[in-house]
Amino acid sequence: MHKLLIANFSRIKKNKLFWCLCGVMALASLVMILNALSRPNTTVDNAIAAFVIPIELAVAVFVSIFLGTEYGDGTIRNKLIIGHTRQRIYLANLTAALTCTAGLFASYMLPVLLIGFPGLGLPSGQTVKIIAVGFVTLMAYCALFTMISTIYANKAGATAVNLVLAFVLLVAGIFLTSYLLQPEYIPAYGIGNELEYVHNPHYVAGARRILLQILTNILPGGQATQFLMNIIGPLWTLPLYSAGICVACTTVGMIVFGKKDIK
Amino acid sequence: MEYVLRTTAVKKEYGHYKALNGLSMNVPKGSIYGFVGKNGAGKTTLIRLVCGLQRPTDGEIEIYGVNYNDKASLKARRRMGAVVETPSIYLDMTAEDNLKEQCRILGIPSFDAIADILQLVGLADTGKKKARNFSLGMRQRLGIAVALVGSPDFLILDEPINGLDPQGIVEMRELLLYLNKECGITVLVSSHILDELSKIATHFGFIDGGKIVKEISAAQLENSCRKRMEITVTDTKILSRVLDELHIEYAINSDAEAEIFGEINVTELTLRLHENHCDVRSLRERNESLEAFYINLVGGESHA
């Protein structure tokens, strides 16, 4: 597999899109920091909180185009013709995609380290944990996009599907997190001066709450939204769910790619 | 005879559609195997199966005597190069970078051979020009160059001269002949341009309806296609004696009909037959081309 990895990394090294997206990530991070610096009483935590969202979108674009080129230009055939197995090709592509995701993550974090920490102070312990967990969430996104880009042989189609999926997961995450963050009791304003609390009809309880919480934790979009809005469950469970997504997507991707007729 | 590629009763189905229906073919080592068939006959499907891009529904494929399902076939594939339909090249890379990438995929640490390969296919002067700016002929040649990285013994080319201009076709022909004769590479080439194929192929495989309908060597084909006269006489015994005296090759088909091969002096023959009291009732010249041979073989509904 090392031959395929060397070939992939050589392509990445010369890939203008990758370096361009790294620049965009650094710029996005810089904008967040400068915005935080311009406001009083803002910590570096506020500047970091949304980091998964721009990186996930960049990963969706890059993985779709990088892997889609193999189908678009037909070069995946060169690998198969000379006897590389489909499993090795898939794993080499996944490894390259994960490495690029780490690169995009590093590009986002660089301005945070160089400008954010000196200007806004060090992050809280919880934010450091969220950054670590968020990194694993990005890996889950990457595994998902790799699976789709490898199964769906159309470069433009795979890019569209991945981008739409990234947005759908995000919207689903926002919807689910908002639903779960509903308070159990809400204030009821009556005629009198006394503030009364009544049960919130939108509050989800019991088994339904547990199911929704698990779904929110499993979905990478749900995790990303939780980093931004509020962590609903124990933080340590999120990397486990992300690891599960990575394994599930890679298994499905390898099985489908293994049986796929390539033209 | 040693074979580079052998397929036995290969079938490939896409849903209910049978693209290959028990195809058996044999590609001898050192040959240029012309793979001939009309659109949809199954040429590209077979090439895809041989290249490992798709799996057969049924049947056996052997590359260098190693079965398709055997793990050793992956090593045997290392000795193959192929251009299937369109050239497999990175369009955003230069010709040289494309070959370097293929070297990396093959695990070849040195790029020393790249200059020679580019020279061989006539792309040595392309410099920093990206492959997306290449003409169709240049892309086709770059595809072959990529396939040649790693010094394969077996080259598969699917319609390599499609869309090439006359100059490009001549260059492609010379390249294939050079690779076969000077480098000892066995070439499997599919093409619709039968006349061009007849100039280079040493063996032919005719495919129709997902099956090989005829496998024939170029020498055998030449015999089948060579110039001949169909003659009808009153007595083929007399004709036979006269032709023997004239040292002319022939074949007797019945008491009255025969075929005479090669160039003959018709006047001399008819006079000699007349002297021997044998009348000539009819005489027709036949000069069958590869195209005619092919059309006769597949039933005359060719798109080739």
Chai-1 contact restraints between the chains, C-beta under 6 A:
chainA,res_idxA,chainB,res_idxB,connection_type,confidence,min_distance_angstrom,max_distance_angstrom,comment,restraint_id
A,K3,B,I105,contact,1.0,0.0,6.0,A-B,restraint_1
A,K3,B,G107,contact,1.0,0.0,6.0,A-B,restraint_2
A,I6,B,R104,contact,1.0,0.0,6.0,A-B,restraint_3
A,A7,B,E101,contact,1.0,0.0,6.0,A-B,restraint_4
A,A7,B,R104,contact,1.0,0.0,6.0,A-B,restraint_5
A,A7,B,I105,contact,1.0,0.0,6.0,A-B,restraint_6
A,S10,B,R104,contact,1.0,0.0,6.0,A-B,restraint_7
A,D73,B,Y90,contact,1.0,0.0,6.0,A-B,restraint_8
A,D73,B,L91,contact,1.0,0.0,6.0,A-B,restraint_9
A,G74,B,T86,contact,1.0,0.0,6.0,A-B,restraint_10
A,G74,B,S88,contact,1.0,0.0,6.0,A-B,restraint_11
A,T75,B,S88,contact,1.0,0.0,6.0,A-B,restraint_12
A,T75,B,Y90,contact,1.0,0.0,6.0,A-B,restraint_13
A,R77,B,L53,contact,1.0,0.0,6.0,A-B,restraint_14
A,R77,B,V84,contact,1.0,0.0,6.0,A-B,restraint_15
A,R77,B,S88,contact,1.0,0.0,6.0,A-B,restraint_16
A,N78,B,S88,contact,1.0,0.0,6.0,A-B,restraint_17
A,K79,B,I105,contact,1.0,0.0,6.0,A-B,restraint_18
A,L80,B,G52,contact,1.0,0.0,6.0,A-B,restraint_19
A,L80,B,L53,contact,1.0,0.0,6.0,A-B,restraint_20
A,I81,B,C51,contact,1.0,0.0,6.0,A-B,restraint_21
A,I81,B,A82,contact,1.0,0.0,6.0,A-B,restraint_22
A,I82,B,R77,contact,1.0,0.0,6.0,A-B,restraint_23
A,I82,B,R78,contact,1.0,0.0,6.0,A-B,restraint_24
A,G83,B,L74,contact,1.0,0.0,6.0,A-B,restraint_25
A,G83,B,R77,contact,1.0,0.0,6.0,A-B,restraint_26
A,G83,B,R78,contact,1.0,0.0,6.0,A-B,restraint_27
A,D261,B,Q54,contact,1.0,0.0,6.0,A-B,restraint_28
A,I262,B,L53,contact,1.0,0.0,6.0,A-B,restraint_29
